[in-house]
Structure formats: C-alpha cells, structure tokens
Amino acid sequence: MFPFEQIGRYRDFQAFVSRDVMPEAERWDREQKLPSALIAGMADRGYLGCSVPVDYGGQGWDTVTFGALNEAFGRGSSALTGVLTVQAMVSSTLVKWGTPEQKRRLLPSLCNGNALGAFALTEPGAGSALRSLETRFSKKAGGGSLVLNGTKRWISCAQFAAFFLVFGRFEQRPMACVVPTERAGVHVEPIIDLMGFRAAGLAEIRFDDVEVPLDDVIGKPGFALSHVAPVGLHYGRISTACSALGLMRGCLEESIAYAAARTVGDKAVGEVGMIKTLLARMGTDVEAAGALCHGACRADDDRLPEAYEKALMAKYFTSVAAGRASSDAVQIRGASGCHASSPVSRYFRDAKIMEIIEGTTQIHEKILGEILLQRARGPIH
Amino acid sequence: MSFERQNGIRATVKGFISRASNVEELDDDVDLFETGIVNSLFAVQLMTFLEKTFAIEVGLDDLDIENFKSVNATTAFVVQKTVRT
C-alpha cells in the first residue's frame, strides 16, 4: 500500500477524480480550458483551501492530507492539480505573512472559489532565477501608494485568477504585494498551445503603472525572496511532487493493464522480458517517489526545518521519475500510446512540464548540491 | 529571565546555526548573511526551527534582519519573544 492510501480521505479524493476528472481530462487538454463548474465543485468540497485555517474559510488539513489530495488529482489531470498547487502557494503565503486584514479580505474568497489567486513570480528574462527580477515598485508622487511596472510570464491560473501575488523590487529590495486583476493597468494575455498543462490557464501579465496601496504589500520590503516566496514555493514543490506521483501511478496502472491484456502473437505483452524491465523500474520509482513525498509532508506537519530540503528532493526525484515513467508507458503501448485516446500521451507531455515548474530540475540540483557540499565543508576560521 | 535560561537558549540557537552552516567554531556576533556561510534555505529553516523549538510565532512584525543576523541577535530575539509570550 502506498503511504497516501493510508489517509482516510484519500478514497474520497480518488472517487471524485474517477467520477469528475478522469472521463473529461482529455477534453480539457484538447480545449485548453477547465470548466468553472468543476472548480466550484472542488471549492464546495473544501479542496481549494484545504490547508487554510478554519478561521479563514479553509479546512485546516495537515500536509499529509494535502499531499494525498494532490496525488489523487495528479492521477486524473496535471492541469487541474495545478489549480490546487497555485492556490496552496498563494494561500500559504498569505496565511504566514498576510496582515489580519489581508487574510480576512483574501482567504475566504479563495477557499470558496469566488476569487482565485495566482503566484506571479516568473519573468520573461528571469525564469527561475529569483534574484534577477526586473519588475519594479516605485513611490507614487504624493506618497501613500506605490506604482508597479513589469511583466510576468508563464503564470498558471492567471487566466481565471481574481488577484495576483506579485514579486518585484522596491528600491532594490525584493518585495511582494497583491494586485487585483481588474485594477487599471493590468493586462492579461492567455498563453495557448503549450506542450503540457494545457488547461492550467497560463498567461502573461503586464503591469503598466498599476497603483498599489501600501495595505497590499505582503511581508516587508527586503524579505520577499528570503522569507515570503520560499513559503509558497515550498508548498508548490510538495504539491507538484505529489501530483507527479499521481501521474506515475497512472502510468503504472495503465501499463500493467495493457501489458496483461494485450497480446502479440500468442503472448501477452507483459511476457516480453524488456516490458517486465520497464514495469519493474516504473513500479520501484513509484514506491521511492511515494516515500519521498510522504516524508516531505510528514516533516512539514512536524514543523521540521529539514522539510524544505525534503520537499526539494521529493519534487526533484518525482518530476524526473515521472518523465521516465511516462516515456516508458508510451513505449509499452506503442503506437496507441502516442494518441490522445490513451492518457499516457498526455502524461508524457505533462511530465516534462513538471520538471520545469516550481524550479527547474537544474535549479533543484544546484540548491541540493550546494546543501550537500556544505555538509562536507570544514570549520571556517 | 534567568542567566542560565538565556545561556540555554543561546546554546540551542548556536547548535542549530552551527549545524546549518557547518561551522563548528562560530563567533556569536558574526553576521550570518554578510559572510555567506548559510544557504538560500537558511532563513526559512531558522524561522521554522525557532517556532517549533521555543513555541513562538515568527510573524510579520518580526521581519527584521536585526533579529536573525547572528547567534547573539537570534538569542536576543527569542528571549524577547519568550518573555513577551
């Protein structure tokens, strides 16, 4: 039994995904759009704000349960799970660093689905390199508010978000704020025809002289990259890792079913030695990824400092392993695996995206490599 | 707060920072961020450690680099938060 299957609510999540997600996921992928009624249904079940404290309209679930939710949804649709990812990134940041007024104003509407958020960090020229943000906040003449200028790109959920959590610089100090989509000077341009995550509502956002009241600053100037963004990115990594785990489980289940049922000549596909090799690797990867994801969630629930490293490792390993699993799942199915009628073709495209979002594989290797090297460093005098 | 209690907090804080930075002989006043001996996750890991170990909440009002820049600064911060709560 996989770790997340031991969670009481996991069967409920699976039932929702089997009934309302899996039969429609291919169509959403083709149409590059998620139905708003589905998002509302997820909100009704408390999925959007599952980790938000009850006082602010959430469910107050622990991180292991959050991981189980993402794993179950990842089996059905990576794009839809991306909505859970982004709402967790935004809400966790607000829970930790928002003022009481900001929490009261933003969190209940996010949890009930009336006003979703988007995490506007990535820029056209910066990618995952947080320290080269070009978005700028400046003081508005006369004081009392700020003016925001800059462009964000590849922002998930931006097509249907009601507000953005925007990261930029104020007098060279990294700073974050919330900006309503409807504010004058905000321009949202949908990004279509992506390889994967096609229904995740990605967009480019341009901010042209957008006024930002000081009350909408999140945290304090100077702490956006050291304290504010890492909280959201941490839950983004946990969500993405668990979503990739669900995708891997889908690859394994599809592959086993096909290999057992499909015959070539008088032999089942699964009787071919090389197919067994692929299944063995995939099944072992699922077990390993499950252990890493569950460990990261447990560490977060236990409020351990190493939870951040564990989330990095879980996201790193699982997203790469998901690429391997989906490639092998296509290979096992042959030509039929290359067609939209099989979910493994979508898994294959989505898995590649998972190696890029919430920090690329290479960024994870850089951070984890530095951490591990640091442990071998001798005393500094 | 007793002198012994403050020293206990200092030893706990120093133990974590020494492990995180892998610096065994850490001066209590050395600036952790200016010297670059800590990695990019250190700030949030220190915050998480302090919250769990000392049952305190590091909140918006505590976001001040003066609170976390050294062993002595962090100890003073914890002492102040512990007395306050």
Interface residues (C-beta under 8 A of the other chain):
Chain A: W97 G98 T99 G219 K220 G222 F223 S226 H227 P230 V231 H234 D302 R303 L304 P305 E306 A307 Y308 E309 I367 E370 I371 Q374 R375 A376 R377 G378 P379 I380 H381
Chain B: F16 A20 S21 N22 V23 E24 E25 I37 N39 S40 L41 A43 V44 Q45 L46 M47 T48 F49 E51 K52 L60 L63 D64 I65
